[in-house]
Amino acid sequence: MFNTEKVAEESIDLAGRSIPLSKLAAMPATFWEDVVGPDMSRELMDKTGAVDMDMVRQIVPTLPLDLKLILKNQVP
């Protein structure tokens, strides 16, 4: 059986580039520390130290443009 429905992956707009949320959540804690600093990166982590997709969904769109540009250029 073939499914003809395409499921769109949730993404976040980073200064004109749409990045899948799963890609952002897959970035290691050290990446986030380098980009947003240790305090903000802790906000993006869950209790185990893994990136929390819900927090990425909430916080990343609110980042200043300069940080969005860095993310836009650093996320493959």
NORWO-V944493 format. One record per residue. N is the residue number from 1. RES is the residue in three letters. PHI is phi in whole degrees, 0 to 359 (NA if undefined). OMEGA is omega in radians with two decimals (* if undefined). Layout:
N | RES | PHI | OMEGA
N | RES | PHI | OMEGA
//
This chain:
1 | MET | NA | -3.09
2 | PHE | 250 | 3.13
3 | ASN | 268 | -3.10
4 | THR | 270 | 3.12
5 | GLU | 277 | 3.09
6 | LYS | 262 | 3.14
7 | VAL | 270 | 3.14
8 | ALA | 282 | 3.11
9 | GLU | 278 | 3.12
10 | GLU | 295 | -3.14
11 | SER | 223 | 3.13
12 | ILE | 237 | 3.12
13 | ASP | 278 | 3.09
14 | LEU | 244 | 3.08
15 | ALA | 53 | 3.07
16 | GLY | 94 | 3.09
17 | ARG | 244 | 3.13
18 | SER | 275 | -3.11
19 | ILE | 247 | 3.09
20 | PRO | 301 | 3.12
21 | LEU | 303 | -3.13
22 | SER | 297 | 3.09
23 | LYS | 293 | 3.13
24 | LEU | 296 | -3.13
25 | ALA | 290 | -3.14
26 | ALA | 279 | -3.14
27 | MET | 290 | -3.08
28 | PRO | 290 | 3.13
29 | ALA | 303 | -3.13
30 | THR | 296 | 3.07
31 | PHE | 299 | -3.12
32 | TRP | 296 | 3.09
33 | GLU | 299 | 3.14
34 | ASP | 294 | -3.05
35 | VAL | 277 | -3.02
36 | VAL | 250 | -3.14
37 | GLY | 92 | -3.06
38 | PRO | 295 | -3.11
39 | ASP | 295 | -3.13
40 | MET | 292 | -3.13
41 | SER | 296 | 3.09
42 | ARG | 296 | 3.10
43 | GLU | 293 | -3.10
44 | LEU | 273 | -3.08
45 | MET | 258 | 3.02
46 | ASP | 271 | -3.08
47 | LYS | 295 | -3.13
48 | THR | 272 | -3.11
49 | GLY | 94 | 3.09
50 | ALA | 273 | 3.12
51 | VAL | 293 | -3.13
52 | ASP | 266 | -3.09
53 | MET | 302 | -3.14
54 | ASP | 296 | 3.13
55 | MET | 290 | 3.06
56 | VAL | 299 | 3.13
57 | ARG | 301 | -3.09
58 | GLN | 278 | -2.96
59 | ILE | 271 | -3.02
60 | VAL | 303 | 3.12
61 | PRO | 297 | -3.12
62 | THR | 267 | -3.12
63 | LEU | 293 | 3.07
64 | PRO | 295 | -3.07
65 | LEU | 304 | -3.12
66 | ASP | 298 | 3.09
67 | LEU | 287 | 3.08
68 | LYS | 298 | 3.12
69 | LEU | 295 | 3.09
70 | ILE | 297 | 3.13
71 | LEU | 300 | -3.13
72 | LYS | 305 | -3.07
73 | ASN | 272 | -3.07
74 | GLN | 260 | -3.14
75 | VAL | 275 | -3.12
76 | PRO | 293 | *
//
